[in-house]
Amino acid sequence: MSQPAGPGAHDPSVGALDALALVAASELANFARLADDAAHAPELRTRIALSRMAAGELASLEAVETHAHALGAGAEDFDDSIWTFRELLSEFDARLVPRDWWERLVKTYIGYGIVLDLQREIVNGLTGQTREVAAVPLADNGHGDFVVATLEPVISAEPQVAARLALWGRRVVGEGLGITARLLAVHPGLATLAAGPGWTVEQVTALTGRLTGEHARRMKRLNLTA
Amino acid sequence: MSQPAGPGAHDPSVGALDALALVAASELANFARLADDAAHAPELRTRIALSRMAAGELASLEAVETHAHALGAGAEDFDDSIWTFRELLSEFDARLVPRDWWERLVKTYIGYGIVLDLQREIVNGLTGQTREVAAVPLADNGHGDFVVATLEPVISAEPQVAARLALWGRRVVGEGLGITARLLAVHPGLATLAAGPGWTVEQVTALTGRLTGEHARRMKRLNLTA
């Protein structure tokens, strides 16, 4: 990492630039995922709502990039870093092909949720302006409420669908935790931010516990067995 | 169509509501197409640029809907109308599966272009506020310049690629004109707006001539044989 660009821009956190690149890559991945969900929506209002959510994902991308450059990241290096995270995040989509609209909604809710929670854990380890800038894209965009409202009638009326979606949710969270583990293994700086300095077995276990706890809360909101 | 909602909102043009629904459907279709192109982009800056162009497609959707409701369109009727146009526009994508990134760019440029030109012809037949509102989403969003700048080096350096893309461009325009013909056949109000009152053979021929002329201009910009 080269020197910071100006006063106040210095951020000594280990992994700060990796964290910003991950947040940027995730914004782009969520844009693509929500846009693709919108294209598969069975009716117009859903399509419009999801298209708008997708577009909203890009709102703070420029601020994240600008801040990374202010911290001293070279434009090309930072682009490369975003691209690398993009590849890792796209594996998630390649491995999980939903069979219908409901599985698609569950996949995005559960998968999006776990990667978002991981980023929140990472951003909690940051300080100052970097923490502020990186936290903006992680705010709730209403997607969870939308999915719960859409699936609730189906899940309560059709036990077979509920059983199938519960099974699917377990597959999705498995892949999500796999991506999470790989991400932290490849980027120890992010592991330190998310799990704590030292990155001990106890700390990683506690982090995984927090992530699976949030996952269980989402499954419960859907009335699905976690 | 029921009575207009307020003073100044009345628009007597035949097909005004169909025109607004088509414009809204096209915004959603272009959002999806550009977002899908972005997801296939070979590098980050292109991916970001196309994602932003996609998001920009939604900017005037609400104004179009609000105006249609002010003209007296029932919310559900107008939604149904948008959905019907969406189905027609999506045939274009189902029939043309690009084999690589270059074919994808040509497809969007040529296909997007011809449907946009058709809408411009339709909007030219409108008057007053409806014309103003419907014209906003049809402004140039820079996609053509982007495609020309990206493909120019490839096309000038590789004659075989140029020949293949010229052939592909002819397939794309064929499908585009097919969609156009079907659209006007199913919606005589739109045909009247685009081709002129009476919708005579001469008028339709002149319209087709204008559309193919604009297509030829795009192919020329790409240095491809039309």
Boltz contact constraints between the chains, C-beta under 6 A:
constraints:
  - contact:
      token1: [A, 31]
      token2: [B, 51]
      max_distance: 6.0
  - contact:
      token1: [A, 32]
      token2: [B, 39]
      max_distance: 6.0
  - contact:
      token1: [A, 35]
      token2: [B, 35]
      max_distance: 6.0
  - contact:
      token1: [A, 39]
      token2: [B, 32]
      max_distance: 6.0
  - contact:
      token1: [A, 44]
      token2: [B, 79]
      max_distance: 6.0
  - contact:
      token1: [A, 44]
      token2: [B, 82]
      max_distance: 6.0
  - contact:
      token1: [A, 44]
      token2: [B, 83]
      max_distance: 6.0
  - contact:
      token1: [A, 51]
      token2: [B, 31]
      max_distance: 6.0
  - contact:
      token1: [A, 51]
      token2: [B, 58]
      max_distance: 6.0
  - contact:
      token1: [A, 55]
      token2: [B, 55]
      max_distance: 6.0
  - contact:
      token1: [A, 55]
      token2: [B, 58]
      max_distance: 6.0
  - contact:
      token1: [A, 58]
      token2: [B, 51]
      max_distance: 6.0
  - contact:
      token1: [A, 58]
      token2: [B, 55]
      max_distance: 6.0
  - contact:
      token1: [A, 79]
      token2: [B, 44]
      max_distance: 6.0
  - contact:
      token1: [A, 82]
      token2: [B, 44]
      max_distance: 6.0
  - contact:
      token1: [A, 83]
      token2: [B, 44]
      max_distance: 6.0
